[in-house]
């Protein structure tokens, strides 16, 4: 896939990256090279390959998702500079 300078300029704008006009050709070429590499990865046969979480074999241990240390609202709110009605109170920042 080939990226033109107009598309490269749009991507740079969306990414909020300032790119000078004389550098757009090189950026477009770099984007094209990246997309070419991705297209090569799509050609790899991964049939029967299990997804990995790491390059070293590891087993992920799962635990039951349950609350074991809750009901400490008073302790937590003691650290707040301003707490009202069981919540942190913060100053209004939007008019």
SERO-4910 file (N, C-alpha, C, O; in steps of 0.05 Angstrom, whole numbers):
BEGIN
 pado doro    nc1    nc2    nc3   cac1   cac2   cac3    cc1    cc2    cc3    oc1    oc2    oc3
  Unk    A     17    -24      0      0      0      0     18     25      0     38     26     14
  Unk    A     10     44    -15     26     68    -18     11     92     -5    -12     96    -10
  Unk    A     25    107     10     14    131     23     24    156      9     49    158      5
  Unk    A      6    173      1     15    198    -12     21    220      8     14    217     32
  Unk    A     32    242     -1     39    264     17     15    276     31     16    285     53
  Unk    A     -7    277     16    -32    289     27    -42    273     51    -49    284     72
  Unk    A    -41    246     48    -49    228     70    -30    230     93    -38    230    117
  Unk    A     -4    232     87     16    234    109     12    260    124     15    261    148
  Unk    A      5    282    110      1    308    123    -24    306    141    -24    317    163
  Unk    A    -44    292    132    -69    289    148    -63    272    173    -73    279    195
  Unk    A    -48    251    170    -41    234    194    -25    250    214    -29    249    238
  Unk    A     -6    266    203     10    283    221     -7    303    236     -3    308    260
  Unk    A    -26    314    222    -44    334    235    -61    320    256    -64    331    278
  Unk    A    -72    297    250    -88    282    270    -71    274    294    -82    273    316
  Unk    A    -46    268    290    -28    260    312    -16    285    325     -1    283    344
  Unk    A    -23    308    315    -13    334    326     18    335    325     31    343    344
  Unk    A     28    326    302     57    327    298     62    348    276     51    346    255
  Unk    A     80    367    282     87    387    263    107    375    243    129    367    251
  Unk    A    100    375    218    117    365    197    120    386    175     99    396    165
  Unk    A    144    394    169    149    414    148    142    402    121    144    377    118
  Unk    A    135    419    102    128    410     75    150    394     62    144    374     47
  Unk    A    175    402     66    197    388     53    202    360     65    217    345     54
  Unk    A    190    354     88    193    328    101    170    309     96    171    286    104
  Unk    A    149    319     82    126    302     78    132    278     60    121    256     65
  Unk    A    149    281     40    155    259     22    168    236     38    161    213     35
  Unk    A    187    242     55    200    222     71    181    209     91    182    185     95
  Unk    A    163    225    103    143    214    121    124    195    107    118    173    117
  Unk    A    115    203     83     97    186     67    111    159     60     99    138     61
  Unk    A    137    161     53    152    136     47    155    118     71    152     94     69
  Unk    A    159    130     94    161    115    119    135    101    126    135     78    134
  Unk    A    113    116    123     87    104    128     82     80    108     72     59    116
  Unk    A     90     84     83     86     62     64    103     38     71     93     15     68
  Unk    A    127     42     81    144     20     89    132      5    113    132    -20    114
  Unk    A    120     20    132    108      7    155     84    -10    146     80    -32    155
  Unk    A     67      1    129     44    -14    119     52    -38    103     39    -58    104
  Unk    A     74    -35     88     84    -58     73     93    -81     92     88   -104     86
  Unk    A    105    -74    114    113    -94    134     89   -107    146     88   -132    150
  Unk    A     68    -92    151     43   -103    162     31   -122    142     20   -143    150
  Unk    A     31   -115    117     20   -133     96     36   -159     95     24   -180     91
  Unk    A     62   -158     99     78   -183    100     69   -200    124     68   -225    121
  Unk    A     63   -188    147     55   -203    170     28   -217    165     23   -239    176
  Unk    A     11   -205    148    -15   -218    142    -11   -244    126    -29   -260    126
  Unk    A     12   -247    113     16   -271     97     26   -295    113     28   -317    103
  Unk    A     33   -290    138     44   -312    155     22   -331    163      0   -323    171
  Unk    A     27   -357    159      7   -378    166      9   -383    196     29   -393    206
  Unk    A    -13   -376    211    -14   -380    240    -35   -401    247    -43   -402    270
  Unk    A    -43   -417    228    -63   -437    233    -52   -457    254    -30   -468    251
  Unk    A    -67   -461    276    -60   -480    296    -40   -469    317    -32   -484    335
  Unk    A    -33   -444    315    -15   -432    335    -32   -418    357    -49   -402    351
  Unk    A    -26   -426    381    -40   -414    404    -30   -386    410     -6   -381    407
  Unk    A    -48   -368    417    -39   -341    425    -20   -342    449    -23   -359    466
  Unk    A     -1   -323    450     18   -323    472     14   -297    488      6   -277    478
  Unk    A     21   -299    514     21   -276    531     49   -265    535     53   -243    544
  Unk    A     69   -282    528     97   -275    532    114   -292    513    105   -312    503
  Unk    A    139   -284    509    157   -300    493    167   -324    508    178   -343    496
  Unk    A    165   -323    534    173   -346    550    147   -360    560    128   -347    566
  Unk    A    147   -387    560    123   -401    568    115   -395    597    131   -401    616
  Unk    A     92   -384    601     82   -378    628     53   -386    629     38   -384    610
  Unk    A     45   -394    653     16   -400    657      4   -378    673     15   -370    693
  Unk    A    -18   -367    663    -32   -346    677    -50   -359    698    -68   -374    692
  Unk    A    -45   -351    723    -62   -362    744    -85   -343    748    -82   -319    750
  Unk    A   -108   -354    749   -133   -339    752   -143   -341    780   -139   -361    794
  Unk    A   -156   -320    789   -167   -320    816   -196   -310    814   -204   -298    794
  Unk    A   -211   -316    834   -239   -308    835   -239   -278    839   -225   -267    856
  Unk    A   -256   -265    824   -258   -235    825   -278   -228    847   -302   -227    843
  Unk    A   -268   -225    872   -285   -218    894   -272   -197    911   -248   -195    912
  Unk    A   -288   -180    923   -278   -159    941   -270   -171    967   -286   -185    980
  Unk    A   -245   -167    974   -235   -178    999   -227   -156   1019   -221   -162   1043
  Unk    A   -226   -131   1010   -217   -110   1028   -234    -85   1023   -224    -64   1014
  Unk    A   -259    -86   1028   -277    -63   1023   -289    -51   1048   -279    -57   1070
  Unk    A   -309    -35   1044   -323    -23   1066   -305     -6   1084   -305     -9   1108
  Unk    A   -288     10   1071   -269     27   1086   -273     57   1078   -254     72   1077
  Unk    A   -298     64   1073   -304     91   1064   -294    112   1084   -282    132   1076
  Unk    A   -298    108   1109   -290    128   1129   -259    131   1130   -249    154   1131
  Unk    A   -245    109   1128   -215    110   1128   -205    125   1103   -187    141   1105
  Unk    A   -217    119   1081   -208    132   1056   -214    162   1057   -197    178   1049
  Unk    A   -238    169   1066   -245    198   1066   -230    214   1087   -231    239   1086
  Unk    A   -217    201   1106   -201    216   1125   -178    230   1111   -168    251   1121
  Unk    A   -168    219   1089   -146    231   1074   -155    255   1056   -139    269   1046
  Unk    A   -181    258   1053   -191    279   1035   -190    306   1048   -197    309   1072
  Unk    A   -181    327   1034   -181    354   1045   -210    364   1050   -215    380   1068
  Unk    A   -229    354   1033   -257    362   1036   -274    339   1027   -274    330   1004
  Unk    A   -290    328   1046   -308    306   1040   -336    313   1050   -339    323   1072
  Unk    A   -355    308   1033   -383    314   1040   -401    291   1032   -398    280   1010
  Unk    A   -419    284   1050   -439    263   1045   -427    237   1035   -439    224   1019
  Unk    A   -403    230   1045   -391    204   1038   -376    205   1011   -369    183   1001
  Unk    A   -370    228   1001   -355    231    975   -333    251    978   -333    268    996
  Unk    A   -313    249    960   -293    270    958   -306    295    946   -321    293    927
  Unk    A   -301    318    958   -311    343    948   -288    358    934   -267    362    946
  Unk    A   -293    367    909   -273    381    894   -284    407    884   -308    410    881
  Unk    A   -267    428    881   -277    453    871   -286    451    843   -277    435    827
  Unk    A   -306    468    836   -317    469    809   -296    481    791   -286    503    797
  Unk    A   -291    468    768   -271    478    750   -283    485    723   -269    498    706
  Unk    A   -308    478    718   -321    484    692   -344    503    698   -361    498    715
  Unk    A   -344    525    684   -366    545    688   -391    536    673   -411    551    674
***
